[in-house]
Amino acid sequence: MEKKAVEHRISLVGIIVEAPDAVEKVNRILHEYADFVIGRMGIPYRQEKLSIISVVLDAPSEIVGALSGKLGMIENVSVKSLQSKVLK
């Protein structure tokens, strides 16, 4: 029987970090998924004491869901993900 290749999608994960002590936890989790990361952009919003992070991934849906779930469990962190409709 032939093994089916895992289908990837291009995804965008948006993260808002509302407490400085949560940034290290977020970075630790993002590092775990580094093999899937295409690019990352962080914007410090100092006036509001927020960090806004955008991460673009090339990964299976399950990986994006696992990453978003882990990040969403961190206190003072909000996460949303968006996936392309095109499978690779």
FENLIN-V107886 format. One record per backbone hydrogen bond with DSSP energy under -1.0 kcal/mol. CO is the residue of the C=O (numbers start at 1). NH is the residue of the N-H. E is the energy in kcal/mol with one decimal. If there is no record, write none. Layout:
co->{CO	CO}
nh->{NH	NH}
e->{E	E}
This chain:
co->{8	9	10	11	12	13	14	15	16	17	19	20	22	23	24	25	26	27	28	31	33	36	39	41	43	45	50	51	52	53	54	55	56	56	57	59	60	61	62	63	64	65	66	67	68	71	74	76	78	80	82}
nh->{88	59	84	57	82	55	80	53	78	51	22	23	26	27	28	29	30	31	32	34	36	58	56	54	52	50	45	17	43	15	41	13	38	39	11	9	64	65	66	67	68	69	70	71	72	74	77	18	16	14	12}
e->{-3.0	-2.0	-2.7	-2.6	-2.3	-2.3	-2.0	-2.9	-2.5	-2.1	-1.9	-1.1	-2.2	-2.7	-2.1	-1.9	-2.7	-2.1	-1.2	-1.5	-2.0	-2.5	-2.8	-2.9	-2.6	-1.9	-2.9	-3.2	-3.4	-2.9	-2.6	-2.9	-3.2	-1.4	-2.5	-2.2	-1.8	-2.4	-2.2	-2.7	-2.6	-2.4	-2.4	-2.4	-2.5	-1.5	-1.3	-3.1	-2.5	-3.1	-3.0}
